[in-house]
Amino acid sequence: MPFRHLVLEGEVDSRAWYVVLTKNQVASPTTLTLGYKASVVVAPEASRLILSINNQTVFDSPITASDQTGKLSAELPANLLKAGPNLVRLQVVQRHRTDCTINSTYELRTEIDSVATAFHFASSAAARLSRVEDLAATAPDANGLTHLRIIAPSLGAKASANPILRFAQAASILIGMPNLDVLVTDRTGDSIEPGTVTAVIGTVEEVRPLLRTVPKDADSRPIVTFVDDPALGPSTLLVSGPDAASVSKAVDAVGALVDRPRGNIRDMLDTSRWFAPNPPLLLRESHVRFANLGVPTQEFAGRRFRTEFQIGLPSDFYSVSAGEATLLLDAAYSGEVLPGSHLDIYVNGNIAATTPLRTSGGEILRHLPIRIPMTHFRPGPNRVTFEAQLFTTMDSQCAAGPTKGNNRFALFDSSEFVMPDYARIAQQPNLAALQGTAFPYNGAVDPVALVVSRYDSPVMSATATLLARMALAAGRLINIDPDAPSLDDRHALFVAPAPDIPEQVPALLNLDEQLRTGWKPHNDEPILPSAADGNPPGPTPATLPVAATEPADTQETFDRWRDTLKAEGGGWRGNVSSFQDWLQRTFQVSSQTLRFLPSRDVAFHPSRDTSAMIAQGPSPSGNKTWTLLTAPSTRELRAGVNTFTSSPQWFQLSGRLATYNTRLAEVQIQPVTTSSLTATQPLSFTNLRLIAANWLSENLLAFAFLLFAACLLLGLATALLLSRIGRRISQ
C-alpha cells in the first residue's frame, strides 16, 4: 500500500488506487492477504469490508476484528491480475452497535494493516525485474515508503550531478509513488531495506569494482539493464557506458520513457498510484459528470453519506478570492428524512458549502445547483468531498442497533461538477503551485540553475528527493544546470544547510540575515516522525511549560491587564481587534483583505523547534523565481526533505515559505503578503477582467476607493451634462 495508515471512516467509505505488476508476477500463483482492525463500536452483523481487483470482488466479509487484527486470505484466479496497472478498491459499510446519532458515525473506523496486506507470489521469478518499465512495480515498505538507492562511484564531482539527478527524476515518474526516499551514495552499503530498488550509475571502469559481473556491451555503448549481483542483490539496475557521455545518453534513454515534451498539455494529473481515478485537468469552463470522476450511482440507508473525487487545476490558477464552482446535484431522499438535514461540500478538507433539505415527504433533486466558493482550491489535484447528513424520526427515537428499512438517500452519477472560466496568471512566490505542478520549474525554457552547497551524499540525496517529487508533480523532467554562469535572470533552486546559504539569498527571500549563523542544529534531539506516521508526539521535557509557583486568580489577572492596556490606549486597540474578529467570523474579511495595497513581508527567522524550511521568492531581476531548501545541518536537511516530500505534508505546502516544527510534528505556513503576477496566457479582455476581479477581492480598500472614484466621476459628469441641457431663464 502506498501509505503507512489507511483508515476507512464513517458508515460508507472507500479508497481506490492502482498496483502495477510485472509479467513474472502475473504468471505466478498469487495469494492476497488483508489485515484490518475496527473500532469496538462497529456492529459486525451489519458491517462489511469489501475488496475488489479490476472490478472483481475478492473479499466481502463481516467486520469482526475489534479486539485484535483480523486477517483475510484468498488465492486469486489465474486471469484476474494483468501485467501493468491493476485497480484495487477497498470499501466499508459500517454501522454502530448501540448509538444511532449522526455524531456516533464519526466513531466508526476500520484501519487497514499495511504489513499484513500484500500480494504473495509463489514463484521466485516474481521478484525479478526484466525491463526498465518494471520499476513501476517497485513495492513500498510497511510504512508506505519507497526507496531508490543510487550508487554513483563518481559522487562528489560536479560533472556527475546532472545524470544522477535526471535519473532520479525519471525513476520517480516511473515508480509513481507519493512517498519516495532517494539515497545517493558512492558505497554499496551492508543491507537492503524492503521496498528498495538499487541503481548503479557510472562508466564501466567506475562500476567494475562494485559489481561481480559487468555486461560486455558496457565497454562499447550506453546500456541500461538489470543485473543480479551477490552484494547489491537481484534486479540491480545498471546505467553505464564506456565514458561519461555514454552514461548521460543511457540516462536520457530512461528519461525518454516518461518525459513530456514542452507544449504537450496534459488532460489529467497522475495520482493513480495513491488515489484513483486520475483527476481531469480543468483548464477552462468545464462540465464533468460524476461517472467520469469515479463516483457511481449509490443508494444509502444510513445517517451520514460520504463520497469524494478529485479535480485538477493548472499552475496559473488565480481565483481563490473571486468566482464560484457549481455542483449540479442529481439525488433523491425519502419521506422519512426530516427538514433540517443538509448537504455539505468540503474542498481539500475545508468546509466550502452547505445546502439544507427543506422539503418534507422526500424529493428528487434534478441538477440542484450548489455553489462552491473557490477559496480553498489550489493548483494541482484538489479533493472534493460530498456529505449528506440525514435526520429521521426513527433515529431521534434511537432504537439501539443498526438502521433497518429502506434506503434514505440516493446519489446519481449523472451529477456534474462545473468549473467556470477563471483568472489565469501566475502568482509568485507560491509554494502551492510548486507542490501542485512544480511551477515555475515545470515549464522553464532555460535550464533551472541548481546551486548546492556540496556534492556529498546527504546534500545530493536531499536534492534528488526534492527534484524527484517535483518531477512527479510536473509529469516531466526538470531540466537543471549546475554550471549556470549567472543567476540573476534564471529560475534557481538552492539546496544547502543554513551556514552554507549564499549571502544574497536570505535578503531576496525575505529571511532574517542571522539565519545563516543563528539557526542551531538539534544535535541533542531526534527528528520526530511526521503526523502521517501516527498521532503527533507530545512536547519533549525541555519544552514543557513551567508552572507558576503560586497560581494567579484568573479574573484578577484579566482585570489588571485590561486596566493597564486602557491606560496605555490599548482599550481602543482591543475594541478594533474585537471588531476584526467579528468581521472574520461573519463575513470572512480579515486585516489582510482590509488593506489598500499589499504589505511587505517581514523577514522570517525560524524558531528553535524548526528543523527544515522551504522558502520561495523573486530573483534579483524580479522576473524569475528562486526556491531554497535548507535546515540547520546536513542531517536535518536530509530528514526535512523526506518530511516535506511525503504525503500528506507535500500537499500542505503553500504561501511563501513552509517550515517543519519537530515539537508539534506539523508543517507550518507563512502566507504571501507581497507577490508579483506573471502572464502565462494571452491577456484577453475576459482574462484581464477575471484577474482584476480576483485582485480587487483580495484588496477591498482599493476596490472601495475605485468604486468611490467612479461614483464621483459619474456625479461630476452628470452635473456637467445637466448644466448644458435645457434653457436658462433670465430674470
HELIX and SHEET records of a PDB file:
HELIX    1   1 LYS A   23  ALA A   27  1                                   5    
HELIX    2   2 PRO A   44  ALA A   46  5                                   3    
HELIX    3   3 ASN A  103  GLU A  107  5                                   5    
HELIX    4   4 SER A  124  ALA A  127  5                                   4    
HELIX    5   5 VAL A  132  ALA A  137  5                                   6    
HELIX    6   6 LYS A  158  SER A  160  5                                   3    
HELIX    7   7 ALA A  161  ILE A  175  1                                  15    
HELIX    8   8 VAL A  204  VAL A  207  1                                   4    
HELIX    9   9 LYS A  216  ASP A  219  5                                   4    
HELIX   10  10 ALA A  244  ALA A  256  1                                  13    
HELIX   11  11 PHE A  290  LEU A  293  5                                   4    
HELIX   12  12 MET A  374  HIS A  376  5                                   3    
HELIX   13  13 THR A  393  GLN A  397  1                                   5    
HELIX   14  14 LEU A  431  THR A  437  1                                   7    
HELIX   15  15 TYR A  441  GLY A  443  5                                   3    
HELIX   16  16 SER A  457  ALA A  474  1                                  18    
HELIX   17  17 ALA A  498  ASP A  500  5                                   3    
HELIX   18  18 VAL A  505  LEU A  508  1                                   4    
HELIX   19  19 LEU A  515  GLY A  518  1                                   4    
HELIX   20  20 ALA A  531  ASP A  533  5                                   3    
HELIX   21  21 PRO A  541  THR A  543  5                                   3    
HELIX   22  22 THR A  554  ALA A  567  1                                  14    
HELIX   23  23 GLY A  570  PHE A  587  1                                  18    
HELIX   24  24 THR A  634  THR A  645  1                                  12    
HELIX   25  25 GLN A  649  GLN A  652  5                                   4    
HELIX   26  26 PHE A  685  GLU A  698  1                                  14    
HELIX   27  27 LEU A  700  SER A  723  1                                  24    
SHEET    1   A 4 LEU A   6  GLU A   9  0                                        
SHEET    2   A 4 ARG A 109  PHE A 121 -1                                        
SHEET    3   A 4 THR A  30  ALA A  38 -1                                        
SHEET    4   A 4 GLY A  70  GLU A  75 -1                                        
SHEET    1   B 4 VAL A  12  LEU A  21  0                                        
SHEET    2   B 4 GLY A  84  VAL A  93 -1                                        
SHEET    3   B 4 ARG A  48  ILE A  53 -1                                        
SHEET    4   B 4 GLN A  56  PRO A  62 -1                                        
SHEET    1   C 5 LEU A 180  THR A 185  0                                        
SHEET    2   C 5 THR A 146  ILE A 151  1                                        
SHEET    3   C 5 THR A 196  ILE A 201  1                                        
SHEET    4   C 5 GLY A 233  SER A 240  1                                        
SHEET    5   C 5 ILE A 223  ASP A 229 -1                                        
SHEET    1   D 4 SER A 286  ARG A 289  0                                        
SHEET    2   D 4 GLU A 416  MET A 419 -1                                        
SHEET    3   D 4 GLU A 324  TYR A 333 -1                                        
SHEET    4   D 4 GLU A 363  PRO A 373 -1                                        
SHEET    1   E 5 SER A 286  ARG A 289  0                                        
SHEET    2   E 5 GLU A 416  MET A 419 -1                                        
SHEET    3   E 5 GLU A 324  TYR A 333 -1                                        
SHEET    4   E 5 PHE A 409  LEU A 411 -1                                        
SHEET    5   E 5 GLN A 298  PHE A 300 -1                                        
SHEET    1   F 4 ARG A 304  LEU A 313  0                                        
SHEET    2   F 4 GLY A 380  GLN A 389 -1                                        
SHEET    3   F 4 HIS A 342  VAL A 347 -1                                        
SHEET    4   F 4 ASN A 350  PRO A 356 -1                                        
SHEET    1   G 2 ALA A 426  GLN A 428  0                                        
SHEET    2   G 2 SER A 676  THR A 678 -1                                        
SHEET    1   H 7 ILE A 480  ASP A 481  0                                        
SHEET    2   H 7 VAL A 448  VAL A 452  1                                        
SHEET    3   H 7 ALA A 492  VAL A 495  1                                        
SHEET    4   H 7 THR A 625  THR A 630  1                                        
SHEET    5   H 7 THR A 610  PRO A 618 -1                                        
SHEET    6   H 7 LEU A 657  ASN A 661 -1                                        
SHEET    7   H 7 GLU A 666  GLN A 670 -1                                        
END                                                                             
